[in-house]
């Protein structure tokens, strides 16, 4: 690890992803892991992809480096700690108990397609039935047409036409007992106050990992920690 002195000594698995694209200058490289930073035009990228990768790698005890030159391409090197336990033992001790699993119906509302697809995949991997909406108006229509019970609304805070908070208020009045998880890249004061006062509400800060989302969803549906604010934060070193 002489070339990466910040890494703790020990066995690692290295994953290298390389392209031959336009590359990046030093200024761009300095910001690529920041949430919502993107070089794409508006509406073409969320700026969350690399931030989520960074968060997952750090949570796993790993490290990630980027090497890039303009007009020559980019290479990402990811180092993840190697586990020496036998495969069957890992499966028994960590497999299904890593995050809460469920089977409830979740109404997912997010106007950014990339974020919505990631959130849907995370929820479905946890066993949940997902109804997917691109904005508040569509969420209300889909909820009205759904014949079964919807246990949870997972919604972005800032959306065109109707905010996540406005959507939650309307749906909770029509569906008593509906729990809410707000996804947000900001610290909206109103949402924070609402979460403090209402045990059926949680905040999930973007960017989030699969584990963070499923823990937030599992806790709110099962009533863990009612009466206290639970904000899930990612990208902590």
N, C-alpha and C positions, 0 to 999 in steps of 0.2 A: 504494500500500500504506500510505497514511497512517493508515488506520483500524486496521491490523494491523502495528505497528512491528516485531514479532518476525520477520516474513517477510523473507527475502532478496529484494532487487530482481530482477525478471525476469518473463518471461511465464508466466502460469498459466492453467489451465482451472478454472473454478468449477463445482461441482456443488452445488445447493441442494435439500434435502429438507425440506418443511414440512408440518405437520399442524395441525389445529384442535382438538386434544384437551384434556386437563386441564392440560397444562403442568407445569412443575416450579418449586419454590422454589429459592432460592440454595443451601441446604444440600444438596439432592439433586444439583443441577448440579455441585457441587464433587467429587462422587464417581462420576459416571456412567461414566467411562472406567476405573475401577479393576476389575481382574479379580474376578469373583464378587459384585460389588455389584449388587443387584437390589431393586426395590420390589415385586416380585411375591411372592405367597405361596409357601411351600415346595412344590417339585415343579412349579411353573409356569414357572420361568425359571432359567437357569444363571448369568446375570450375566456371560457371556463375549462376547455379541454386539458391544456397543460397544467393549469392550476390544480385540477382534480388528480391528474397523474402525480404531481408533486406531493399532494397531500397523502395519497395512498402509499406512495413509496416511503415517505417519512414515517407514517404510522406503522409501517412494517419494519421499521428500524433500518431502512436502507438509505441509499444516496443516489443522486442523479446529477450528471454533468452534461453540458452541451458544448460541442465543438463545432464551429461554423466559420466559413469564409465566404464572402460575397462572390457570387458567380461560380462557386465550387461545390456548394452543398452543405449539408448539416448532418451531424452524428450525435445521437443521444446515447449515453452509456448509463445503464441502471444497474446498481449493485444491491442485491437482496440477500440478507443473512441466510446461510444454508442451515437447514434443520437436519439433525442427525437421527431423529426418531424414526422408527419403522413406519411405513405407510399406513398399515392397519391400525397402529396405535394412534397416529395423528387423527385418523378418521373417527376413532372412538372417543377421543378426548376433546376434539375441537370442531368436528364437522358440523352437525346440526345445531349445536348449542352456541355457536359463535355469535349469532344474532337471533332475536325473536322471529318466529315464523307465525304465519296466520293464514286465514282463509276468507277474511272479510272483504266486502266490496268497497273500493276506494274510487272516489271521483277525483281525477287528476286534472288540474287546470293550469296551463302554462302556455304563454304566447310564443316563446322561443322554441322552435321545433327541436333543435339539438338537445336542449335541456329536458324537454318533455319526453323525448325518446329514451334518454338515459334514465330519467326518473321512473318511467314505465317499466323498463327492463329490471331496474332494481326492485320495484314493488312486486312484479311478477315472479322474480327469482325467490322472493320471500313467501310465495304461495297466495298472494292477494289477487282478487279479481279486479281489474282496472277498467274504469270507464274514462276515456281520454277526451278532453276538450281543449280547444285552442284559445278560448276566451270565456268571459263570464256569461255572455249571452248563450253560447253553445252549451255551457255547463248547466244552465238553468233548463234549457230544452231537453237535454239528455236526462237530467234528474227527473223531470216531469214524466218522461216516457218510460223510465225504468220501473219495472213492476215489483222488483224485490226491494229489500232494505239497503240503503247506503249508510255504512257506519262511519265513514271518514271522508272529509274533503281535504285534499292536499293541493294548495293553490299558491301561485306566485302572488306577491304583494302588489307589484306594479304591472298593470296590463292596460291596453287601450280600451276605452269605452266604460269599463267597470273595474274598480280596484278589487284586489283579493279580499279586503276587509268588507267592502260592500256586498260582494258575492256571499261571503260567509254569513253575514247578518241575515240576508234574504233566505238562504238555504236553511239556516238553523231555525228560522221562524216557520218554515214549511216542513222541516224534518226534525222534530224534537229529538234531542239526544245525539245529534250529529256532532262528531268531534272534528277539530280543524288543526291542520299543520300548515303554517305559513312558511313558504320558501322565500328567502330574501337575501339580497346581497348588501343590504343597507340596514341601518338600525332605526326603522321607523318608530317614532315616539308613540304614535297611536297604537301600533301593533304591540309594542312592549307593554303599554298600560293594559291593553286588553288581555294579554297573556298573564299578567300579574293577577288580574282580577278574576279570570275565568279558567278553572282547572280543565276545561275541555279544549283548550287552545295551547299549542306549542309553536315555537319558532325554530326553523331549521335554516342555518346560515349557509349560503352558497359561497364557494363550491362545497359540495358534500360528497362523502363516500357512500358506497352501498351500505356499509355497517352503520354509519351515522343515520341514514334515512330509515333503515329498518328498526333501529333502536328507538328513534323518535316515534315512529308509527306504532311499534309494539307497546311502548310505555303509555302512550295516550289512549290506545284502545283498551288496555288492561287496567287503566287507572293508577299506574305507578306514579307516586309522587304528587298526588292531587293536592292542590292548594299552594303549590310553589311553582315559581317560574322555572322552566327547563329550557335553556337555549343551547343548541348543539353547535359548537364551533369547530371548524376544521382548519387545516394548515398550521397546526401548532408544532413547532420544532421540539 
